[in-house]
Amino acid sequence: MAARILHRLRHALAGEAGREEPAGGGGEAEDCPESSELEDDTEGLSTRLSGTLSFTSHEDEEEEEEEGDGASEELEEPPQAPGAAAGTEDGEWVSVAERPGGSLLTRQLQELWRRSRGSLAPQRLLFEVTSASVVSERSSKYVLYTIYLIRSGQFDKAPATIARRYSDFEQLNRRLRCRFSCDMANIAFPRKRLRRNFTAETIAKRSRAFEQFLSHLHSIDEIRRSPEFLEFFFLPDLQAAQRLTCTGMYREALATWANAYRLQDRLGVCSSGRFLLTLAGLAVCHQELDQLSEAHGCCEQALQLLEAQGSHPLLGPFLQAHVHLAWKVGKDKRRSEARLQDLREAGLGLQQQPSLKECLIKEPLE
């Protein structure tokens, strides 16, 4: 009797064990969807972090590609333990795994995320072709490339943009090769084609080539500071804004002066004579449009830049405009009045000096 009871008990235990095995097998079978999902995520992450169309130099690009490739090799193997997964929340990697394998993968992703964020921290200037349009005129047809200048690691509310055609880039390339032949020896430039210039493939390839071309130029100190490189970006806007101001189209001129301001700001030339002229254009247009507080702010910024300079052709006109605008908006004007008095005692005839608008119109921009 006891033997039969023991036999039945063994059969019952064996049956329960058999019913538990499919459940355990189901847990292992679920590893495939989870691991494949992780592989997809990590592959996408490594693709995003492996590089960008715009870069500062060859070395930066190679370092970023090496980091991205290493990460993908490290993350391609799915975790061995079931139930491992990772997700994101507010830009940080959050682990939902309970097994050691999942925690290891999560730590790898966190480290990769920290490294990628750290690599974007330095202030670099990126050049991105955002659009390209085919323009047909009476005697010519060309592609106009719109390029954004973007500071990495920052969000620019108002973009700094330029629109250039192939011949503009070609002229810049020619001028720089004449002056910086050694530095330009290893910088590639897309060659001109006789046919198929307006196909989508050619436009896409040239867009990427122009991004890389500008990034390579910007990575070389001497070229980055050269007038040829800098004026390629903002001189056309200054010329257009000056023409619009002369014709009394102040609203259109204001938008063009503002874009020239942003371009010079991105390029780091906020203390040059061209930048002071840009502030003069902004002040004049704001004043003509009865935006007196904005005009007063432009004059204050210009006077701060002129603080250390004993004499400058625009110093007297800026001081006179600042005193007038400060009186209009109810701001302190005593310091500007004192500086004007110093200029009079130094023998500078302010009565014969042109106004800020006259200086702006007469300034040659070539």
C-alpha positions as CSV (number, residue, x, y, z in Angstrom):
1,M,0.0,0.0,0.0
2,A,2.8,2.4,1.0
3,A,4.7,1.4,-2.2
4,R,1.7,2.3,-4.4
5,I,1.2,5.7,-2.7
6,L,4.9,6.4,-3.1
7,H,4.7,5.5,-6.8
8,R,1.7,7.7,-7.4
9,L,3.4,10.6,-5.6
10,R,6.4,10.2,-7.9
11,H,4.2,10.3,-11.0
12,A,2.4,13.5,-9.7
13,L,5.7,15.2,-9.1
14,A,7.0,14.3,-12.5
15,G,3.9,15.7,-14.2
16,E,4.2,19.0,-12.4
17,A,7.8,19.3,-13.5
18,G,6.8,18.6,-17.1
19,R,4.2,21.3,-16.9
20,E,6.8,23.8,-15.6
21,E,9.3,23.2,-18.4
22,P,7.2,24.8,-21.2
23,A,6.9,27.9,-19.1
24,G,10.6,28.1,-18.6
25,G,11.1,27.4,-22.3
26,G,8.8,30.3,-23.1
27,G,11.0,32.6,-21.0
28,E,14.0,31.5,-23.0
29,A,12.1,31.9,-26.3
30,E,11.3,35.5,-25.4
31,D,15.0,36.2,-25.4
32,C,15.0,36.6,-29.2
33,P,12.6,39.5,-29.4
34,E,14.3,41.4,-26.5
35,S,17.8,40.8,-27.8
36,S,16.9,41.7,-31.3
37,E,15.2,44.9,-30.1
38,L,18.4,45.8,-28.2
39,E,20.5,45.1,-31.2
40,D,18.3,47.4,-33.3
41,D,18.5,50.2,-30.7
42,T,22.3,50.0,-30.2
43,E,22.8,49.8,-33.9
44,G,20.8,53.0,-34.4
45,L,22.6,54.6,-31.5
46,S,26.1,53.8,-32.9
47,T,25.0,55.0,-36.3
48,R,24.0,58.4,-34.8
49,L,27.1,58.7,-32.8
50,S,29.6,57.4,-35.4
51,G,29.9,60.8,-37.1
52,T,28.1,63.6,-38.9
53,L,28.2,65.3,-42.2
54,S,30.1,68.2,-40.7
55,F,33.3,68.0,-38.6
56,T,36.2,70.1,-37.5
57,S,39.1,68.1,-38.7
58,H,40.2,64.7,-40.0
59,E,41.3,63.7,-36.5
60,D,37.9,64.5,-34.9
61,E,36.1,62.5,-37.5
62,E,38.4,59.5,-37.1
63,E,38.1,59.6,-33.3
64,E,34.3,59.7,-33.5
65,E,34.2,56.9,-36.0
66,E,36.4,54.8,-33.8
67,E,34.2,55.4,-30.8
68,G,31.1,54.5,-32.8
69,D,32.6,51.4,-34.3
70,G,33.9,50.2,-30.9
71,A,30.5,50.7,-29.4
72,S,28.7,48.7,-32.1
73,E,31.1,45.9,-31.7
74,E,30.7,45.9,-28.0
75,L,26.9,45.9,-28.1
76,E,26.2,43.5,-31.0
77,E,26.3,40.5,-28.7
78,P,22.9,40.1,-26.9
79,P,22.9,39.5,-23.1
80,Q,23.0,35.8,-22.2
81,A,20.5,36.2,-19.3
82,P,16.8,36.4,-20.1
83,G,14.8,39.4,-19.2
84,A,17.5,42.0,-19.9
85,A,16.4,45.2,-21.6
86,A,17.2,48.9,-21.6
87,G,15.3,52.0,-22.3
88,T,15.6,55.8,-22.1
89,E,14.1,58.4,-19.9
90,D,14.8,62.1,-20.2
91,G,18.0,61.5,-22.1
92,E,19.5,59.0,-19.7
93,W,19.8,55.3,-20.0
94,V,17.6,53.4,-17.5
95,S,17.9,49.7,-16.8
96,V,14.9,47.5,-16.5
97,A,16.9,44.4,-16.3
98,E,17.2,42.2,-13.2
99,R,20.0,39.9,-14.4
100,P,23.7,40.6,-14.4
101,G,23.9,40.4,-18.2
102,G,21.3,43.2,-18.6
103,S,23.1,45.4,-16.1
104,L,26.4,45.0,-18.0
105,L,24.7,46.0,-21.2
106,T,23.0,49.0,-19.5
107,R,26.4,50.1,-18.1
108,Q,27.9,49.9,-21.6
109,L,25.1,52.0,-23.0
110,Q,25.4,54.6,-20.2
111,E,29.1,54.9,-20.8
112,L,28.6,55.3,-24.5
113,W,26.0,58.0,-23.9
114,R,28.3,59.9,-21.5
115,R,31.2,59.7,-24.0
116,S,29.0,60.9,-26.8
117,R,27.7,63.9,-24.8
118,G,31.2,64.7,-23.7
119,S,32.5,64.6,-27.3
120,L,29.9,67.2,-28.3
121,A,30.7,69.6,-25.4
122,P,33.5,71.6,-27.2
123,Q,32.3,74.6,-29.1
124,R,32.6,73.6,-32.7
125,L,31.1,75.2,-35.8
126,L,29.1,72.9,-38.0
127,F,28.1,73.6,-41.6
128,E,24.9,71.9,-42.8
129,V,23.3,72.1,-46.2
130,T,19.6,72.2,-45.4
131,S,18.3,72.7,-48.9
132,A,19.3,73.0,-52.5
133,S,17.2,74.5,-55.3
134,V,17.6,74.7,-59.0
135,V,17.4,78.4,-60.2
136,S,16.7,79.2,-63.8
137,E,17.4,82.7,-65.1
138,R,17.4,84.1,-68.6
139,S,20.8,83.1,-69.6
140,S,21.9,80.6,-66.8
141,K,20.8,77.8,-64.7
142,Y,22.4,76.8,-61.4
143,V,21.9,75.2,-58.0
144,L,21.6,77.4,-55.0
145,Y,22.7,75.7,-51.7
146,T,21.3,77.0,-48.4
147,I,23.8,76.4,-45.5
148,Y,23.2,76.7,-41.8
149,L,26.1,77.6,-39.4
150,I,25.4,75.7,-36.2
151,R,27.4,75.8,-33.0
152,S,27.5,72.3,-31.6
153,G,26.2,71.8,-28.1
154,Q,24.0,74.8,-28.3
155,F,20.5,75.6,-29.5
156,D,20.3,78.6,-31.8
157,K,16.8,80.1,-31.8
158,A,17.6,82.1,-35.0
159,P,19.8,80.3,-37.5
160,A,22.7,82.0,-39.3
161,T,22.3,81.1,-43.0
162,I,24.0,81.7,-46.3
163,A,22.9,80.8,-49.9
164,R,25.7,80.1,-52.3
165,R,26.1,78.5,-55.7
166,Y,28.9,76.3,-57.1
167,S,30.8,79.2,-58.6
168,D,30.9,81.0,-55.2
169,F,32.6,78.0,-53.6
170,E,34.9,77.6,-56.6
171,Q,36.0,81.3,-56.3
172,L,36.7,80.8,-52.6
173,N,38.7,77.6,-53.3
174,R,40.8,79.5,-55.9
175,R,41.5,82.5,-53.7
176,L,42.5,80.3,-50.8
177,R,44.8,78.1,-52.9
178,C,46.6,81.2,-54.1
179,R,47.3,82.4,-50.6
180,F,47.5,79.2,-48.6
181,S,48.9,76.7,-51.1
182,C,50.5,74.4,-48.4
183,D,47.4,74.3,-46.1
184,M,45.1,73.7,-49.1
185,A,47.1,70.9,-50.6
186,N,45.2,68.2,-48.7
187,I,41.7,69.8,-48.9
188,A,39.5,68.3,-51.6
189,F,37.1,70.3,-53.7
190,P,34.3,68.8,-55.9
191,R,35.3,69.1,-59.5
192,K,33.1,70.7,-62.1
193,R,31.0,68.4,-64.3
194,L,29.9,69.1,-67.9
195,R,26.8,67.0,-67.6
196,R,24.2,65.8,-65.0
197,N,24.8,68.8,-62.8
198,F,21.1,69.0,-61.8
199,T,20.4,65.4,-60.9
200,A,19.5,64.6,-57.3
201,E,22.5,62.4,-56.9
202,T,25.0,65.1,-58.0
203,I,23.3,67.7,-55.8
204,A,23.4,65.4,-52.8
205,K,27.0,64.5,-53.3
206,R,28.0,68.2,-53.7
207,S,26.0,69.2,-50.6
208,R,28.0,66.8,-48.5
209,A,31.3,67.8,-50.2
210,F,30.6,71.5,-49.5
211,E,29.9,70.7,-45.9
212,Q,33.2,68.9,-45.5
213,F,35.0,71.6,-47.5
214,L,33.9,74.4,-45.2
215,S,34.6,72.3,-42.1
216,H,38.1,71.5,-43.3
217,L,38.8,75.2,-43.9
218,H,37.4,76.2,-40.5
219,S,39.7,73.7,-38.8
220,I,42.8,75.5,-40.0
221,D,43.6,78.6,-37.8
222,E,45.2,80.8,-40.5
223,I,42.4,80.1,-43.0
224,R,39.7,80.5,-40.4
225,R,40.9,84.0,-39.6
226,S,41.6,85.1,-43.2
227,P,39.4,87.8,-44.8
228,E,38.9,85.5,-47.8
229,F,37.2,82.9,-45.7
230,L,35.3,85.2,-43.4
231,E,33.9,87.5,-46.1
232,F,32.7,84.5,-48.1
233,F,30.0,84.2,-45.4
234,F,28.9,87.7,-44.4
235,L,30.1,90.2,-47.1
236,P,27.2,89.5,-49.5
237,D,24.8,90.1,-46.7
238,L,26.5,93.4,-45.7
239,Q,26.4,94.6,-49.3
240,A,22.7,93.7,-49.7
241,A,21.8,95.3,-46.4
242,Q,23.6,98.5,-47.3
243,R,21.7,98.7,-50.6
244,L,18.4,98.1,-48.9
245,T,19.2,100.8,-46.3
246,C,20.1,103.3,-49.0
247,T,16.8,102.7,-50.7
248,G,14.8,103.1,-47.5
249,M,13.7,99.4,-47.3
250,Y,14.4,99.3,-43.6
251,R,12.4,96.3,-42.7
252,E,14.1,94.1,-45.3
253,A,17.5,95.6,-44.5
254,L,17.0,94.9,-40.8
255,A,16.6,91.2,-41.5
256,T,19.7,91.1,-43.6
257,W,21.8,93.1,-41.1
258,A,20.6,90.7,-38.4
259,N,21.7,87.6,-40.4
260,A,25.1,89.2,-41.0
261,Y,25.3,89.8,-37.2
262,R,24.6,86.1,-36.5
263,L,27.1,85.0,-39.1
264,Q,29.9,87.1,-37.6
265,D,28.9,85.9,-34.1
266,R,29.2,82.2,-35.2
267,L,32.5,82.9,-36.9
268,G,33.9,84.7,-33.8
269,V,34.6,88.0,-35.3
270,C,32.6,90.3,-33.1
271,S,35.3,92.9,-32.6
272,S,36.1,93.8,-36.2
273,G,35.3,96.9,-38.2
274,R,32.7,94.9,-40.2
275,F,30.9,94.0,-37.0
276,L,30.8,97.6,-35.9
277,L,29.3,98.5,-39.3
278,T,26.7,95.8,-38.8
279,L,25.7,97.3,-35.4
280,A,25.4,100.7,-37.1
281,G,23.1,99.2,-39.7
282,L,21.0,97.5,-37.0
283,A,20.8,100.7,-35.0
284,V,19.8,102.8,-38.0
285,C,17.1,100.4,-39.1
286,H,15.7,100.0,-35.6
287,Q,15.5,103.7,-35.2
288,E,13.8,104.2,-38.6
289,L,11.2,101.6,-37.6
290,D,10.6,103.3,-34.2
291,Q,12.2,100.4,-32.3
292,L,14.1,102.8,-30.1
293,S,15.0,100.4,-27.3
294,E,16.6,98.0,-29.8
295,A,18.5,100.8,-31.5
296,H,19.8,102.0,-28.1
297,G,21.0,98.5,-27.3
298,C,22.9,98.3,-30.5
299,C,24.7,101.6,-29.8
300,E,25.5,100.4,-26.3
301,Q,27.1,97.2,-27.6
302,A,29.1,99.2,-30.1
303,L,30.4,101.6,-27.5
304,Q,31.5,98.7,-25.3
305,L,33.6,97.4,-28.2
306,L,35.0,100.9,-28.8
307,E,35.7,101.4,-25.0
308,A,39.5,100.7,-25.4
309,Q,39.9,102.7,-28.6
310,G,40.9,106.3,-28.4
311,S,39.7,107.1,-31.9
312,H,37.6,105.4,-34.5
313,P,35.6,106.8,-37.4
314,L,32.4,105.5,-35.9
315,L,33.1,106.5,-32.3
316,G,31.6,110.0,-32.6
317,P,28.5,109.0,-34.6
318,F,27.8,106.2,-32.1
319,L,28.1,108.5,-29.1
320,Q,25.8,111.1,-30.7
321,A,23.3,108.4,-31.6
322,H,23.5,106.9,-28.1
323,V,22.9,110.2,-26.4
324,H,19.9,111.0,-28.6
325,L,18.4,107.5,-28.1
326,A,19.1,107.4,-24.4
327,W,17.1,110.7,-24.0
328,K,14.2,109.2,-26.1
329,V,14.0,106.0,-24.0
330,G,14.8,107.5,-20.7
331,K,18.2,105.8,-20.1
332,D,21.4,107.2,-18.6
333,K,23.4,109.2,-21.1
334,R,25.9,111.0,-18.9
335,R,28.8,108.7,-19.7
336,S,28.4,109.2,-23.5
337,E,28.1,112.9,-23.0
338,A,31.3,112.9,-21.0
339,R,33.1,111.0,-23.8
340,L,31.8,113.4,-26.3
341,Q,33.1,116.3,-24.3
342,D,36.5,114.5,-24.2
343,L,36.5,114.3,-28.0
344,R,35.7,118.0,-28.3
345,E,38.5,118.9,-25.9
346,A,40.8,116.7,-28.0
347,G,40.1,119.0,-31.0
348,L,37.7,116.7,-32.9
349,G,35.0,118.8,-34.6
350,L,31.8,116.8,-34.0
351,Q,29.7,119.3,-35.8
352,Q,31.3,118.4,-39.1
353,Q,31.1,114.6,-38.4
354,P,28.6,112.6,-40.4
355,S,25.7,110.9,-38.7
356,L,25.6,107.2,-38.1
357,K,23.3,106.7,-41.1
358,E,25.6,108.8,-43.4
359,C,28.6,106.7,-42.3
360,L,26.7,103.6,-43.0
361,I,25.7,104.7,-46.5
362,K,29.2,106.0,-47.5
363,E,31.2,103.0,-46.2
364,P,32.7,101.1,-49.2
365,L,32.0,97.4,-49.0
366,E,34.1,95.5,-51.6
